[in-house]
Amino acid sequence: MSDVTALLLADAAAVEPVGEGRFRVDLAPQYTVFDLPHGGYVQCIMANAALAAASDAGAHHVHATAVTTNFVAVPSVGAALVSTQVRRVGRGASFVHVELSQDGQVTTEALVCVGNLHDDARARWQASTMPDVARPDDCLVLPVHESMTIHHALELRADPRGPQWWNGEPGPADIALWLKLTDGGGPWSPWSTLFATDAMPPATLPLGSTGWVPTMQLSSYVRRVPVTDWLLVRQWAVVVADGFVDERCELFDETGELVAVASQLAMVRFGQS
């Protein structure tokens, strides 16, 4: 691991009001991939700004339940300005448009739906089922990648019975891992689950892709309050073509409840391509 000082996700994604609908944030080096701010971490920042703006506008919503983010340009570590526009304050949901900019250029924009999730809510019907993966204690702790400082805040465990794609073994573009938040700020919450929706290694790694898979658009829907320390996350590629991958992601807590789902479009490279 690198010697980057550990930092709580909540502190790294905190936004400071600097005017009406405007917030300051410092993009932290502790939450990067190849020295660039991690997409799920940026979504947490956008959600924080949206929740604050909605509250200022009179909304009584405390959870970001749906976030669709476009990564227009590549943000960098350091100071940034987050601007918000409350599009609607509603009873069951409110909507906020959020832009993150640096040096006057918008790098990231998101439409955030905020609402309220309930601790005792259970699904009336759920089509998705947990993947058949060994319990966390029976899984292998994945080696950390020195170029991903997000691993300071995460522990990833893989079932040893399947293809060991992290060691270069080929397999289908469909991976499942246990994820645990280890930043010291407590277990998973609906807010930090936004970070988890983009925390998986690319599903294209078993196909032989490089680690360069920059996200163009990421949509995350948080459906339940997680009640366990571990999340079991399945991520798979729907199609890989023309230098892009369309990925899906499902996140379950240990009770089998579907906590969140996500989809993203990302660029991808194979070998020397």
Backbone bond lengths (Angstrom), bond angles and torsions (degrees), N, CA, C in turn:
res aa  C-N    CA-C-N  psi(-1)  N-CA   C-N-CA  omega(-1)  CA-C   N-CA-C  phi
1 M - - - 1.461 - - 1.522 110.20 -
2 S 1.308 116.18 152.60 1.448 120.51 175.04 1.505 108.82 -76.62
3 D 1.335 117.15 172.48 1.457 121.39 -176.86 1.525 111.93 -97.47
4 V 1.350 118.22 26.04 1.455 121.71 176.27 1.520 109.00 -65.26
5 T 1.319 117.50 129.67 1.453 122.28 -178.98 1.516 110.67 -64.11
6 A 1.341 116.33 134.75 1.458 120.84 179.96 1.524 110.28 -63.87
7 L 1.323 115.23 148.64 1.462 121.63 -178.76 1.514 108.57 -148.05
8 L 1.342 116.21 134.09 1.458 119.94 177.28 1.524 109.78 -60.42
9 L 1.330 116.00 140.70 1.458 120.07 176.00 1.525 110.22 -57.92
10 A 1.332 116.79 -40.50 1.467 120.79 -179.20 1.522 111.62 -61.31
11 D 1.318 116.87 -36.89 1.469 119.97 178.55 1.526 110.81 -75.44
12 A 1.317 116.72 -38.67 1.463 120.60 -178.21 1.523 112.06 -66.65
13 A 1.345 116.66 -27.52 1.469 120.91 -176.98 1.526 112.44 -104.78
14 A 1.320 117.69 9.21 1.465 120.72 -178.48 1.523 110.97 -68.01
15 V 1.330 115.81 140.29 1.461 121.23 178.21 1.533 108.93 -115.00
16 E 1.326 115.46 142.78 1.469 122.07 -177.65 1.529 109.63 -114.52
17 P 1.332 118.27 122.65 1.469 119.91 179.76 1.524 111.51 -62.79
18 V 1.337 115.94 134.74 1.465 120.58 177.64 1.528 110.88 -130.23
19 G 1.315 117.80 10.08 1.454 122.25 -178.78 1.511 108.97 160.75
20 E 1.298 117.40 175.44 1.456 120.73 -178.52 1.524 111.06 -63.93
21 G 1.329 115.55 116.03 1.456 120.93 179.53 1.514 114.60 71.53
22 R 1.324 117.09 15.14 1.471 120.67 -177.47 1.523 109.34 -128.27
23 F 1.345 114.70 141.58 1.453 120.76 -176.24 1.534 109.35 -140.80
24 R 1.307 115.37 149.14 1.459 121.28 175.27 1.520 108.75 -104.29
25 V 1.321 116.31 143.02 1.458 121.32 177.06 1.517 108.53 -143.99
26 D 1.319 116.19 148.77 1.460 122.06 173.62 1.521 108.09 -109.37
27 L 1.325 117.32 110.54 1.459 121.28 177.62 1.525 108.72 -68.99
28 A 1.325 115.16 119.46 1.462 121.20 -167.56 1.526 112.91 -87.32
29 P 1.338 117.64 141.70 1.471 120.10 176.30 1.517 112.99 -68.38
30 Q 1.336 117.29 -14.96 1.463 120.74 -179.93 1.528 113.28 -74.55
31 Y 1.331 117.40 -11.06 1.465 120.47 -176.93 1.526 110.10 -126.58
32 T 1.329 114.66 60.62 1.461 120.78 -177.86 1.525 111.25 -124.05
33 V 1.323 114.59 161.53 1.461 123.72 170.15 1.522 106.04 -129.29
34 F 1.314 116.43 118.41 1.464 122.02 -174.61 1.538 110.19 53.25
35 D 1.339 114.94 44.42 1.473 124.33 174.69 1.526 114.11 71.78
36 L 1.339 118.30 6.83 1.462 122.06 179.23 1.528 109.56 -113.89
37 P 1.337 118.23 144.18 1.459 120.45 -178.46 1.527 112.14 -55.25
38 H 1.307 115.13 134.32 1.456 123.08 -177.29 1.528 110.54 -72.06
39 G 1.346 117.27 139.92 1.454 121.62 -174.25 1.519 114.19 -62.15
40 G 1.333 117.74 -43.23 1.453 120.02 178.78 1.511 112.29 -65.51
41 Y 1.324 116.41 -36.45 1.464 121.26 175.08 1.522 110.54 -63.12
42 V 1.325 117.34 -43.20 1.466 120.35 178.24 1.528 110.24 -63.08
43 Q 1.337 117.62 -37.34 1.465 119.92 177.01 1.525 111.16 -61.48
44 C 1.315 117.42 -36.12 1.466 120.51 176.97 1.526 110.93 -63.15
45 I 1.327 116.65 -37.80 1.470 120.78 176.82 1.520 110.07 -64.74
46 M 1.334 116.87 -46.26 1.459 120.81 -179.46 1.524 110.45 -61.59
47 A 1.338 116.85 -39.12 1.458 120.81 178.94 1.519 110.98 -65.61
48 N 1.331 117.32 -41.44 1.462 120.46 178.37 1.522 111.16 -59.30
49 A 1.318 116.37 -46.45 1.465 120.22 -179.60 1.520 110.84 -64.48
50 A 1.334 117.23 -40.81 1.457 120.96 -179.54 1.522 111.26 -64.40
51 L 1.317 117.16 -43.40 1.461 120.84 179.58 1.524 110.98 -63.84
52 A 1.339 116.62 -40.68 1.464 119.80 179.09 1.522 111.00 -66.17
53 A 1.327 116.81 -43.19 1.469 120.49 -179.33 1.523 110.97 -66.45
54 A 1.328 117.08 -41.52 1.459 120.21 178.85 1.517 110.89 -64.10
55 S 1.317 117.33 -40.18 1.461 120.98 177.38 1.521 111.05 -62.50
56 D 1.335 116.62 -43.64 1.463 120.49 178.42 1.530 111.29 -60.98
57 A 1.344 115.99 -29.01 1.468 120.64 -179.18 1.525 112.51 -87.72
58 G 1.334 117.35 2.29 1.452 120.80 175.69 1.507 115.84 102.89
59 A 1.337 118.57 4.30 1.462 120.84 179.01 1.529 110.33 -75.87
60 H 1.324 115.19 149.62 1.468 120.61 178.22 1.526 110.62 -113.20
61 H 1.308 116.03 39.50 1.456 121.63 -177.97 1.524 110.28 -105.09
62 V 1.325 116.06 139.74 1.468 119.94 -172.67 1.529 113.53 -120.09
63 H 1.342 117.88 -1.95 1.462 119.95 -178.92 1.528 110.61 -127.69
64 A 1.329 115.85 140.20 1.464 121.23 169.45 1.526 106.77 -86.07
65 T 1.326 116.74 108.16 1.461 120.74 -173.56 1.526 113.82 -95.19
66 A 1.323 117.02 -20.36 1.467 120.48 177.75 1.527 108.55 -149.64
67 V 1.311 115.91 127.20 1.467 120.87 -179.70 1.523 108.12 -133.61
68 T 1.321 116.57 121.07 1.464 121.64 174.33 1.516 108.08 -114.59
69 T 1.314 115.83 117.87 1.460 121.83 -171.36 1.518 111.00 -119.68
70 N 1.324 116.46 130.39 1.460 123.42 171.93 1.522 108.63 -104.21
71 F 1.326 116.38 125.89 1.453 121.46 177.85 1.535 107.34 -94.79
72 V 1.338 114.24 89.79 1.460 121.88 -171.55 1.522 111.34 -70.76
73 A 1.314 116.12 -40.57 1.462 122.87 178.05 1.519 106.96 -143.54
74 V 1.301 116.53 171.34 1.463 120.13 -175.62 1.530 109.54 -86.70
75 P 1.336 118.63 114.96 1.461 119.62 175.12 1.525 110.15 -74.05
76 S 1.302 116.00 164.37 1.456 120.75 179.41 1.520 109.41 -127.34
77 V 1.312 115.57 161.37 1.461 120.84 176.33 1.530 109.37 -62.15
78 G 1.324 115.62 138.28 1.467 119.79 179.03 1.524 111.41 129.06
79 A 1.318 115.21 -169.33 1.461 121.53 -174.98 1.520 111.83 -67.01
80 A 1.336 115.36 144.21 1.463 121.75 176.98 1.520 108.53 -148.46
81 L 1.327 115.14 158.75 1.461 122.33 177.52 1.518 108.59 -109.98
82 V 1.331 116.06 133.33 1.456 121.40 177.67 1.529 107.92 -114.09
83 S 1.318 116.41 121.73 1.468 122.27 -179.21 1.523 109.05 -112.18
84 T 1.336 116.68 140.57 1.456 120.82 -176.52 1.519 111.42 -127.71
85 Q 1.320 115.15 150.28 1.465 123.38 171.27 1.522 107.60 -133.81
86 V 1.319 116.44 116.11 1.460 120.42 178.04 1.525 107.73 -77.16
87 R 1.311 117.02 115.98 1.463 121.71 -176.94 1.527 112.06 -85.56
88 R 1.329 116.21 -31.65 1.461 119.74 179.75 1.519 109.62 -164.05
89 V 1.321 116.58 136.43 1.460 122.69 169.27 1.527 106.94 -108.00
90 G 1.319 115.41 115.43 1.459 119.97 -177.26 1.514 111.72 -120.19
91 R 1.339 114.28 178.10 1.446 118.80 -179.84 1.523 112.32 -75.52
92 G 1.328 116.28 -49.98 1.450 119.93 -179.12 1.521 114.26 -92.26
93 A 1.323 116.65 -20.70 1.462 120.46 -177.97 1.521 109.41 -158.44
94 S 1.315 115.28 151.33 1.462 122.20 173.47 1.515 108.07 -129.34
95 F 1.342 116.07 158.25 1.458 121.18 -174.56 1.524 110.34 -128.33
96 V 1.338 115.23 134.62 1.455 120.94 -178.09 1.526 109.33 -135.12
97 H 1.331 116.40 131.07 1.463 121.38 172.95 1.525 107.58 -92.91
98 V 1.331 115.94 134.09 1.465 121.64 -173.99 1.521 109.49 -129.78
99 E 1.327 116.19 136.32 1.468 122.09 174.80 1.520 109.65 -126.70
100 L 1.321 115.59 136.02 1.462 122.05 173.80 1.515 107.69 -110.89
101 S 1.322 116.66 127.62 1.468 119.96 -177.09 1.525 110.74 -133.26
102 Q 1.316 114.22 153.97 1.470 122.92 174.99 1.524 107.95 -137.34
103 D 1.323 115.57 133.09 1.465 121.22 -179.29 1.527 111.94 53.57
104 G 1.329 115.77 37.39 1.457 120.89 177.09 1.509 115.42 79.58
105 Q 1.336 118.67 0.72 1.458 122.12 -179.66 1.514 110.56 -108.91
106 V 1.326 116.83 129.63 1.459 120.74 175.77 1.525 108.64 -72.75
107 T 1.325 115.63 122.90 1.463 120.01 178.11 1.523 112.21 -102.57
108 T 1.331 115.97 -28.09 1.454 120.40 -174.23 1.523 109.29 -145.95
109 E 1.327 116.88 137.51 1.454 120.08 174.59 1.516 109.34 -135.50
110 A 1.346 116.20 148.53 1.456 120.25 -176.78 1.518 110.15 -146.57
111 L 1.316 114.96 149.24 1.454 121.44 167.51 1.524 106.19 -109.54
112 V 1.326 115.53 121.70 1.460 121.44 -173.15 1.524 109.44 -115.71
113 C 1.314 115.69 127.92 1.465 122.38 172.15 1.522 107.22 -100.38
114 V 1.329 117.45 125.78 1.456 121.45 178.78 1.520 109.50 -114.86
115 G 1.311 115.37 144.70 1.457 121.54 -179.04 1.515 109.54 -158.57
116 N 1.318 116.73 -155.86 1.458 121.88 -179.83 1.520 110.29 -129.79
117 L 1.329 116.15 125.55 1.452 122.66 172.46 1.526 108.41 -100.81
118 H 1.323 116.44 152.91 1.460 120.65 -174.37 1.531 110.42 -118.81
119 D 1.328 115.88 136.47 1.460 121.30 -175.44 1.524 112.46 -58.65
120 D 1.320 117.80 -33.42 1.459 120.95 -174.65 1.521 113.27 -95.79
121 A 1.325 117.96 8.49 1.464 120.73 -177.78 1.531 110.43 -71.28
122 R 1.317 115.74 138.18 1.457 121.94 175.44 1.517 108.78 -132.23
123 A 1.307 115.38 149.94 1.460 119.56 -177.56 1.523 110.89 -70.40
124 R 1.318 116.48 132.50 1.467 120.95 172.37 1.525 109.82 -72.73
125 W 1.330 116.37 -33.55 1.465 122.08 178.31 1.515 108.11 -152.14
126 Q 1.332 116.40 137.37 1.463 121.24 -178.66 1.515 109.37 -143.12
127 A 1.326 116.76 116.42 1.460 121.00 -178.92 1.518 111.90 -79.66
128 S 1.332 117.29 -33.51 1.458 120.99 -176.43 1.530 110.72 -77.04
129 T 1.320 115.92 141.96 1.462 121.36 178.34 1.523 109.62 -125.38
130 M 1.321 115.87 152.64 1.457 120.95 179.78 1.527 110.95 -62.32
131 P 1.317 117.18 140.00 1.469 119.68 174.45 1.529 110.82 -63.76
132 D 1.314 116.20 156.74 1.462 122.20 178.00 1.523 108.56 -81.78
133 V 1.322 115.53 90.78 1.460 122.12 -176.84 1.526 108.12 -128.99
134 A 1.324 116.59 142.10 1.460 121.09 178.24 1.528 110.73 -59.73
135 R 1.331 116.56 156.21 1.456 120.96 178.36 1.528 109.84 -62.20
136 P 1.342 117.70 155.98 1.468 119.92 -176.49 1.532 114.12 -53.06
137 D 1.343 117.19 -39.61 1.468 119.80 -178.30 1.525 112.29 -66.34
138 D 1.318 117.24 -20.05 1.461 121.26 -179.83 1.532 112.27 -100.08
139 C 1.325 116.46 6.67 1.460 121.04 -178.30 1.526 111.58 -102.49
140 L 1.321 114.63 165.35 1.464 121.71 177.38 1.523 110.09 -88.78
141 V 1.322 115.86 136.74 1.463 120.36 172.49 1.518 107.57 -76.77
142 L 1.323 117.21 121.00 1.460 119.91 -176.80 1.523 110.84 -70.43
143 P 1.326 116.94 143.27 1.468 119.64 175.55 1.515 110.53 -64.80
144 V 1.319 115.64 147.04 1.460 119.67 -179.19 1.516 109.82 -82.08
145 H 1.314 114.90 154.63 1.466 121.20 177.39 1.526 107.17 -101.95
146 E 1.295 116.79 122.77 1.466 120.97 -174.46 1.523 112.79 -60.95
147 S 1.334 117.32 -22.41 1.464 119.68 -178.56 1.528 112.83 -92.37
148 M 1.345 116.36 8.00 1.467 120.24 179.99 1.516 109.67 -122.88
149 T 1.324 115.97 95.68 1.458 119.17 -178.28 1.526 111.94 -70.58
150 I 1.348 118.54 -13.85 1.460 119.91 176.54 1.523 111.17 -60.99
151 H 1.333 117.89 -19.67 1.451 120.43 179.88 1.523 112.60 -70.24
152 H 1.334 117.67 -9.72 1.459 119.88 170.41 1.522 110.22 -66.76
153 A 1.326 116.95 -25.52 1.467 121.67 -173.68 1.518 112.77 -108.87
154 L 1.335 118.10 4.01 1.464 121.63 -174.48 1.518 111.30 -136.01
155 E 1.314 115.07 148.21 1.455 120.57 165.21 1.519 107.33 -122.01
156 L 1.332 116.57 130.86 1.457 122.64 -178.33 1.520 108.96 -117.25
157 R 1.317 116.50 131.54 1.460 120.99 179.81 1.524 110.02 -127.99
158 A 1.329 115.30 138.00 1.464 121.74 -174.93 1.524 110.69 -122.02
159 D 1.327 115.49 147.45 1.457 122.61 176.96 1.530 108.98 -69.59
160 P 1.341 119.01 122.10 1.473 120.10 -178.47 1.521 113.54 -72.49
161 R 1.349 117.61 -7.64 1.460 120.23 -176.54 1.525 112.71 -80.27
162 G 1.333 117.50 -18.35 1.454 120.64 -177.46 1.520 111.97 -96.13
163 P 1.338 116.88 -177.82 1.469 120.77 177.40 1.533 110.74 -59.31
164 Q 1.307 116.31 131.97 1.466 120.58 179.83 1.522 109.05 -88.23
165 W 1.329 115.05 72.44 1.460 121.75 -176.45 1.515 112.07 -63.06
166 W 1.334 117.95 -25.84 1.472 120.73 178.64 1.522 111.71 -69.33
167 N 1.352 116.60 -14.49 1.465 121.74 174.03 1.518 111.80 -104.18
168 G 1.336 117.00 12.98 1.455 120.60 177.33 1.509 114.84 92.67
169 E 1.335 117.67 2.81 1.460 120.31 179.48 1.529 109.32 -75.16
170 P 1.331 118.57 129.48 1.470 120.18 -177.90 1.522 111.83 -71.96
171 G 1.309 114.93 158.76 1.460 120.97 179.02 1.509 109.50 -174.43
172 P 1.327 117.09 -176.84 1.463 120.40 178.55 1.524 111.05 -70.91
173 A 1.328 115.75 159.04 1.465 121.19 179.40 1.526 109.42 -80.90
174 D 1.324 115.21 62.08 1.464 122.50 -174.61 1.521 106.86 -154.54
175 I 1.316 117.40 108.37 1.458 121.14 -175.73 1.521 110.00 -126.44
176 A 1.338 115.73 152.18 1.455 121.57 177.86 1.525 108.64 -137.29
177 L 1.311 116.33 133.75 1.458 122.27 -178.72 1.524 110.15 -140.41
178 W 1.320 114.76 152.40 1.460 120.49 165.97 1.524 108.57 -86.09
179 L 1.330 116.32 135.90 1.464 122.28 178.83 1.522 109.35 -122.45
180 K 1.314 115.97 134.92 1.459 122.11 175.48 1.521 108.75 -129.58
181 L 1.328 116.65 134.44 1.457 121.68 177.85 1.524 108.68 -82.46
182 T 1.328 116.60 122.53 1.467 121.17 -174.10 1.528 112.41 -122.50
183 D 1.343 116.42 25.85 1.464 119.18 -178.92 1.516 112.80 -76.25
184 G 1.339 117.68 -10.69 1.454 121.33 -179.59 1.514 113.58 95.49
185 G 1.326 116.91 1.27 1.454 120.63 -176.80 1.516 114.45 -96.42
186 G 1.334 117.29 9.11 1.452 119.51 179.39 1.511 112.28 107.94
187 P 1.339 117.57 -177.46 1.469 121.53 -177.37 1.524 111.63 -74.44
188 W 1.318 114.68 -179.81 1.459 120.85 178.94 1.524 111.07 -61.28
189 S 1.311 115.62 143.01 1.458 123.49 174.53 1.531 107.61 -127.02
190 P 1.343 118.47 168.41 1.462 118.13 174.91 1.521 112.48 -55.87
191 W 1.320 117.58 -35.69 1.466 120.88 -179.55 1.527 111.46 -70.57
192 S 1.335 118.20 -50.06 1.467 119.58 -178.41 1.523 112.11 -68.88
193 T 1.351 117.33 -19.36 1.459 119.95 175.86 1.526 111.21 -62.27
194 L 1.337 116.98 -26.52 1.472 119.96 174.23 1.533 110.79 -59.60
195 F 1.318 116.61 -35.05 1.461 121.85 175.37 1.526 109.96 -66.85
196 A 1.346 115.88 -41.89 1.461 120.30 -177.43 1.522 112.64 -66.60
197 T 1.341 117.74 -28.19 1.468 119.34 -177.83 1.516 112.85 -65.04
198 D 1.341 117.08 -14.29 1.467 120.01 178.85 1.523 111.39 -124.56
199 A 1.342 116.94 17.13 1.466 120.08 -173.26 1.517 113.67 -93.06
200 M 1.331 117.95 -6.00 1.458 120.82 -178.44 1.524 111.59 -76.38
201 P 1.332 117.80 149.10 1.459 119.58 168.72 1.533 109.08 -61.50
202 P 1.321 118.62 154.63 1.464 120.46 -179.64 1.529 111.71 -58.52
203 A 1.316 116.14 137.90 1.461 120.71 178.60 1.518 112.02 -66.89
204 T 1.333 117.12 -13.89 1.462 120.95 -179.09 1.524 112.94 -84.12
205 L 1.334 118.51 -6.93 1.464 119.68 179.77 1.531 112.45 -58.88
206 P 1.340 120.07 -41.30 1.468 118.51 177.22 1.531 113.61 -63.99
207 L 1.347 116.82 -16.91 1.467 120.29 177.23 1.525 111.74 -86.95
208 G 1.341 116.93 -4.92 1.456 120.75 179.18 1.510 114.66 99.33
209 S 1.329 117.83 15.61 1.464 118.88 178.90 1.520 110.42 -73.52
210 T 1.323 115.82 161.65 1.456 120.84 173.74 1.525 108.01 -78.60
211 G 1.323 116.93 177.90 1.460 120.74 177.51 1.511 113.41 -79.52
212 W 1.330 116.95 -0.81 1.473 121.50 -178.25 1.520 108.63 -86.36
213 V 1.348 116.00 98.65 1.461 121.35 -179.85 1.538 108.09 -138.90
214 P 1.333 117.85 71.05 1.463 120.21 -176.54 1.530 112.22 -71.77
215 T 1.321 115.86 134.13 1.457 121.93 -177.00 1.525 110.91 -78.75
216 M 1.330 115.41 133.93 1.458 121.71 173.32 1.532 110.51 -92.15
217 Q 1.318 115.85 -45.92 1.458 121.27 178.68 1.522 108.95 -144.01
218 L 1.339 115.11 139.48 1.458 122.08 -179.95 1.520 108.73 -134.32
219 S 1.334 116.60 127.42 1.459 121.78 176.00 1.519 108.55 -121.22
220 S 1.323 116.34 127.82 1.459 121.81 -177.82 1.522 109.64 -127.69
221 Y 1.332 115.85 131.11 1.456 122.12 177.31 1.526 108.49 -118.31
222 V 1.309 116.90 119.45 1.466 121.70 178.20 1.522 107.63 -97.72
223 R 1.345 117.37 121.91 1.465 121.18 -171.14 1.524 114.12 -112.58
224 R 1.325 118.28 -19.85 1.455 121.59 -177.71 1.520 110.32 -143.51
225 V 1.328 116.21 159.14 1.453 121.76 171.86 1.528 107.58 -83.39
226 P 1.327 120.00 118.80 1.473 120.44 179.29 1.530 110.08 -62.90
227 V 1.334 116.24 142.20 1.462 119.41 -178.37 1.529 111.82 -120.75
228 T 1.323 118.45 6.77 1.465 121.07 178.95 1.529 109.85 -131.48
229 D 1.338 114.71 160.51 1.468 120.26 -178.13 1.525 112.35 -70.23
230 W 1.317 117.34 -29.83 1.453 121.93 -177.50 1.520 110.20 -103.46
231 L 1.307 116.68 142.27 1.455 123.39 168.23 1.523 108.10 -114.22
232 L 1.321 116.64 135.83 1.460 121.38 173.07 1.524 107.17 -97.82
233 V 1.326 115.65 119.56 1.456 120.98 -172.13 1.523 109.42 -118.79
234 R 1.326 114.80 127.13 1.465 120.64 173.57 1.518 108.21 -110.53
235 Q 1.331 116.11 130.84 1.460 121.03 176.93 1.522 108.98 -131.98
236 W 1.330 115.13 133.95 1.457 118.33 -178.02 1.527 110.28 -142.48
237 A 1.324 115.18 157.08 1.458 121.57 178.03 1.525 108.99 -93.51
238 V 1.327 116.29 129.08 1.456 121.55 176.21 1.521 109.86 -80.73
239 V 1.339 116.27 -44.63 1.458 121.07 177.76 1.519 108.66 -154.98
240 V 1.326 115.79 143.57 1.461 122.94 174.49 1.525 106.34 -123.75
241 A 1.335 116.97 116.19 1.463 120.71 -177.25 1.514 110.06 -160.67
242 D 1.341 115.55 146.26 1.461 122.06 173.27 1.526 112.90 56.05
243 G 1.327 117.06 33.74 1.462 120.67 176.94 1.511 114.97 80.38
244 F 1.348 117.46 11.49 1.460 121.56 179.14 1.528 109.71 -128.79
245 V 1.331 115.42 153.94 1.450 121.75 174.07 1.522 108.88 -127.38
246 D 1.315 115.35 137.13 1.462 123.44 174.48 1.526 106.44 -104.53
247 E 1.332 116.93 113.06 1.460 122.05 -175.17 1.527 111.24 -112.74
248 R 1.337 115.36 151.02 1.458 123.09 171.82 1.531 108.82 -122.59
249 C 1.328 114.83 155.12 1.454 119.50 -177.09 1.530 108.71 -146.00
250 E 1.324 117.44 135.34 1.460 123.26 174.31 1.518 109.13 -127.66
251 L 1.327 116.37 136.71 1.459 122.00 -175.99 1.527 109.55 -123.53
252 F 1.330 116.79 127.23 1.453 123.23 -179.53 1.525 109.25 -121.14
253 D 1.338 117.21 145.21 1.452 117.51 167.25 1.527 107.92 -88.15
254 E 1.333 117.36 179.82 1.462 120.22 -171.45 1.524 113.27 -71.04
255 T 1.324 118.08 -10.81 1.461 120.70 176.50 1.526 111.75 -81.61
256 G 1.330 117.41 -8.97 1.452 121.85 -176.93 1.510 113.96 93.67
257 E 1.329 116.88 -1.40 1.461 120.30 178.32 1.531 110.08 -72.65
258 L 1.328 116.56 136.55 1.463 121.74 174.15 1.528 107.96 -74.69
259 V 1.308 116.74 113.10 1.465 122.27 -174.66 1.524 111.15 -88.05
260 A 1.320 117.29 -40.98 1.460 121.01 -176.68 1.517 109.63 -158.59
261 V 1.331 115.13 159.90 1.461 122.18 172.95 1.527 107.74 -134.21
262 A 1.314 115.67 156.87 1.466 119.60 179.41 1.517 109.77 -152.03
263 S 1.309 114.97 156.65 1.462 121.65 172.27 1.518 107.73 -140.58
264 Q 1.308 115.54 150.73 1.457 118.50 177.84 1.518 110.82 -152.11
265 L 1.330 113.49 152.66 1.457 122.23 171.51 1.522 106.37 -111.54
266 A 1.323 115.75 127.79 1.459 120.32 -176.87 1.527 110.16 -139.38
267 M 1.318 115.36 154.92 1.454 120.41 171.52 1.525 108.47 -79.36
268 V 1.334 116.85 155.44 1.451 120.35 -177.83 1.526 109.85 -147.93
269 R 1.299 115.55 147.48 1.467 121.99 177.23 1.518 110.45 -127.47
270 F 1.350 115.37 147.73 1.458 122.28 176.60 1.521 108.31 -125.76
271 G 1.320 115.28 127.02 1.457 119.35 177.17 1.509 112.52 55.09
272 Q 1.349 116.23 -123.00 1.451 121.76 -177.50 1.514 112.88 -90.68
273 S 1.354 118.84 6.26 1.456 121.57 -176.66 1.509 111.97 -75.37
